[in-house]
Amino acid sequence: MKRFLVATVVGAVMLGVTAAGASNAGQLDRPKQPQPVVVTDIQIPVKGQAPVTAYLVRPARVGRSEKLAGALYLHWFAPPNSTQNRTEFLAEAIALAGRGAVAILPQLTFPWAGDPVGDKSDRTKVTNQLAAVEAAYQALLRQDGVDPRRTAVIGHDYGAMYGSMLKSRAHALVFMAGDATWANWFDKYWLGLPADQAVAYRKVFAGLDPIDTVGDVKRVYFQWAGRDIFASPEIRAAFSAANPKATVSLYETAEHFLNQQAKDDRLAWLTDQLDLG
């Protein structure tokens, strides 16, 4: 396994991702300097599937009796040659680990490494990916010192959609700019189905859409972008109706990737929810 030691979060550079931006949230009324952090490249076994490649990020030094929070970060789907992989949240996970948390950042594969085809096999691909995400969350819970009562799932785009559907509910969920259904983006950006086939295709995912499950999550933070061309106002409204008690932030000038303010707000919310003060 590859291991990396980061002396401090501020100014650290990991695998081409700078942690300097994420370190801003570490300045929120912090009582002490960030802890040294270790990043490890790991493989997580999944029954009936190939192992999941992931980063494990944790404080370098932990006392025997110390309890740590846990975070599962699920990345977005973006254009080629961008951070559409497990590196998206690496700097943020380093910042969180510096405050006393363990994070796992798995590499997701559908639809990243395979296109939807427009039939019931796409439901199987979603459920397989969901099983892999579940395995990653269980791996997080098995980490030394992690308190299962202080865990969060943070997802962006498709990562948010998978994160909202975990059967093993974390204490908190951050849902960033995801869609309400699987069929919508699959059809719009890959398939282009005729109207009658589009209706039938949506039925393939009956009971499996994020909008069907997000209402069961007690502590949710929705983050939306005002200039998002992918997550429309109608999608935002549907999620608010599904979970009316959720915390919601709309960043009017941000695009789908969101912005630094969203990152700062997210880390502040996680610091509170995971008791990292």
C-alpha positions in Angstrom: 0.0 0.0 0.0 1.1 3.5 -0.7 1.3 5.8 2.3 1.7 9.6 2.4 2.4 11.7 5.6 1.1 15.3 5.6 2.8 17.3 8.3 0.0 19.9 8.4 -3.1 20.5 6.3 -2.2 24.0 5.3 -0.3 24.2 2.1 0.1 20.4 1.7 0.0 19.0 -1.8 -1.2 15.4 -2.3 -1.3 13.7 -5.7 -1.7 17.0 -7.5 -4.4 18.2 -5.3 -3.7 21.1 -3.0 -5.1 21.2 0.5 -4.5 24.9 1.0 -8.1 25.8 -0.1 -9.7 23.2 2.1 -7.6 24.4 5.1 -9.7 27.6 5.3 -12.5 25.7 7.0 -9.9 24.5 9.6 -9.8 28.1 10.8 -13.3 28.0 12.1 -12.9 28.6 15.8 -10.4 25.8 16.0 -8.9 25.3 19.4 -5.7 23.7 18.1 -3.6 23.3 15.0 -4.5 20.5 12.5 -3.0 17.1 13.3 -0.6 15.4 11.0 -2.5 13.2 8.5 -1.7 9.9 6.8 -3.2 9.0 3.4 -3.1 5.3 2.4 -4.1 3.7 -0.9 -6.3 0.7 0.0 -8.4 -2.0 -1.6 -11.9 -2.8 -0.2 -13.3 -6.2 -1.0 -16.9 -6.4 -2.3 -18.8 -9.7 -2.5 -19.2 -10.8 -6.1 -17.3 -7.8 -7.5 -13.8 -6.5 -8.0 -12.3 -4.7 -5.0 -12.9 -1.0 -4.7 -9.8 1.2 -4.8 -9.9 4.0 -2.2 -8.0 6.5 -0.2 -7.9 6.1 3.6 -7.2 9.4 5.3 -6.7 9.5 9.1 -4.8 11.3 11.8 -1.2 10.1 12.0 -1.3 9.9 15.8 -4.3 8.7 17.8 -4.5 8.0 21.5 -5.8 4.6 22.6 -8.9 6.0 24.1 -9.5 8.6 21.5 -12.7 8.4 19.5 -12.7 9.6 15.9 -15.5 10.7 13.5 -15.9 9.0 10.2 -16.6 10.4 6.7 -17.3 8.7 3.4 -16.6 10.9 0.4 -18.3 10.1 -3.0 -17.1 11.9 -6.0 -18.8 13.5 -9.0 -19.0 12.7 -12.7 -17.3 15.4 -14.8 -15.8 15.9 -18.2 -12.7 13.8 -19.1 -9.3 14.9 -17.8 -10.9 16.5 -14.7 -11.1 15.4 -11.1 -14.1 13.1 -11.8 -12.5 10.5 -9.5 -11.7 9.9 -5.8 -9.2 12.8 -5.8 -12.1 15.4 -5.9 -12.5 15.5 -2.1 -9.0 14.5 -1.1 -7.9 17.9 0.1 -11.2 18.3 2.0 -10.7 14.9 3.6 -7.2 15.9 4.7 -8.7 19.0 6.4 -11.3 16.9 8.2 -8.8 14.3 9.3 -6.7 17.1 10.7 -9.6 17.9 13.1 -10.0 14.3 14.3 -11.8 12.2 11.6 -11.1 9.2 9.5 -12.2 9.4 5.8 -12.5 6.9 3.0 -12.7 8.1 -0.6 -13.7 5.2 -3.0 -13.3 5.2 -6.7 -16.8 4.8 -8.2 -17.3 3.0 -11.5 -20.9 3.3 -12.8 -21.5 5.3 -14.9 -17.8 6.5 -14.8 -16.3 3.4 -16.4 -19.3 2.1 -18.3 -22.2 3.7 -20.1 -25.9 3.1 -19.4 -27.6 1.1 -22.2 -31.2 1.8 -21.6 -32.7 -1.4 -20.2 -33.0 -3.3 -16.8 -29.3 -4.1 -16.8 -28.8 -0.5 -15.8 -30.7 -1.1 -12.6 -28.4 -4.0 -11.8 -25.3 -1.7 -12.5 -26.7 0.9 -10.0 -27.4 -1.8 -7.4 -23.9 -3.2 -7.8 -22.3 0.2 -7.4 -24.5 0.8 -4.4 -23.2 -2.5 -2.9 -19.7 -1.3 -3.4 -20.4 2.0 -1.7 -22.0 0.1 1.2 -18.8 -1.9 1.5 -16.8 1.3 1.6 -19.0 2.6 4.4 -18.6 -0.7 6.3 -14.8 -0.4 5.9 -15.0 3.1 7.4 -16.9 1.7 10.4 -14.2 -0.9 10.9 -11.4 1.6 11.2 -9.7 1.8 14.6 -11.2 4.5 16.8 -14.1 5.4 14.5 -17.3 6.2 16.5 -20.3 4.8 14.5 -22.5 7.4 16.1 -20.4 10.2 14.4 -20.3 9.4 10.7 -21.2 11.4 7.6 -21.6 10.6 3.9 -20.6 13.5 1.6 -21.5 13.2 -2.1 -21.5 15.3 -5.2 -23.5 14.7 -8.4 -23.8 10.9 -8.9 -21.8 10.5 -5.7 -24.6 12.3 -3.8 -27.2 10.1 -5.4 -25.5 6.9 -4.2 -24.8 8.4 -0.8 -28.4 9.2 -0.2 -29.4 5.5 -0.7 -27.2 3.7 1.8 -29.1 1.2 3.8 -26.6 1.7 6.7 -27.6 5.2 7.6 -24.8 7.6 8.7 -25.4 10.2 11.3 -25.4 12.9 8.6 -25.6 13.4 4.8 -24.3 16.2 2.6 -26.0 16.0 -0.8 -24.4 18.2 -3.4 -26.1 18.9 -6.7 -27.4 15.5 -7.5 -30.4 14.4 -9.5 -33.7 13.0 -8.2 -33.8 9.9 -10.5 -31.3 7.7 -12.3 -33.2 7.7 -15.6 -33.2 11.4 -16.1 -29.4 12.0 -16.6 -28.9 8.6 -18.2 -31.5 9.4 -20.8 -30.6 13.0 -21.3 -26.8 12.6 -21.6 -26.4 9.1 -23.0 -29.5 7.5 -24.4 -31.9 10.1 -26.0 -34.8 7.7 -25.8 -38.2 8.4 -27.6 -40.9 9.6 -25.3 -42.6 6.2 -24.9 -39.4 4.4 -24.2 -38.3 7.1 -21.8 -41.4 6.5 -19.7 -40.8 2.8 -19.6 -37.1 3.3 -18.7 -38.0 5.4 -15.7 -40.0 2.5 -14.4 -36.9 0.3 -14.5 -35.7 2.2 -11.4 -38.9 2.1 -9.4 -38.2 2.4 -5.7 -34.4 2.8 -6.4 -34.2 6.6 -7.0 -32.6 9.0 -4.6 -35.9 10.9 -4.3 -37.4 7.8 -2.9 -34.9 7.4 -0.1 -33.6 10.8 0.9 -36.6 11.5 3.1 -35.5 8.7 5.4 -32.3 10.5 6.3 -32.6 12.6 9.5 -29.8 15.0 9.1 -29.3 16.3 5.6 -27.5 19.3 4.1 -28.5 20.1 0.5 -26.0 22.2 -1.4 -27.2 23.6 -4.7 -25.7 25.9 -7.4 -27.7 28.7 -8.8 -26.1 28.4 -12.3 -26.2 24.7 -12.4 -27.2 23.4 -15.9 -27.6 19.9 -14.6 -29.6 20.1 -11.4 -32.7 22.3 -12.1 -34.9 24.3 -9.8 -37.5 21.6 -10.2 -35.0 19.0 -8.9 -34.1 21.2 -5.9 -37.8 21.6 -5.1 -38.4 17.9 -5.3 -35.7 17.2 -2.7 -37.0 19.9 -0.4 -40.4 18.4 -0.5 -39.0 14.9 0.1 -37.0 16.1 3.2 -38.5 19.4 4.4 -36.4 19.5 7.6 -33.1 19.4 5.7 -30.6 22.3 5.8 -30.4 23.9 2.4 -27.8 26.3 0.8 -28.2 27.8 -2.6 -25.1 29.5 -4.1 -26.6 31.8 -6.6 -23.4 32.5 -8.6 -22.0 29.0 -8.5 -22.0 26.4 -11.2 -22.3 22.6 -10.8 -18.9 22.2 -9.2 -20.1 24.7 -6.5 -17.4 27.0 -5.0 -15.2 27.8 -2.1 -18.0 29.2 0.0 -19.9 25.9 -0.3 -16.7 24.0 0.8 -16.3 26.3 3.8 -20.0 25.9 4.8 -19.8 22.2 4.3 -16.8 21.8 6.6 -18.4 24.0 9.2 -21.6 21.9 9.1 -19.7 18.7 9.3 -17.6 20.0 12.2 -20.8 20.6 14.1 -22.6 17.4 13.1 -19.5 15.2 13.9 -18.6 17.1 17.0 -15.1 18.0 15.8 -15.0 21.4 17.6 
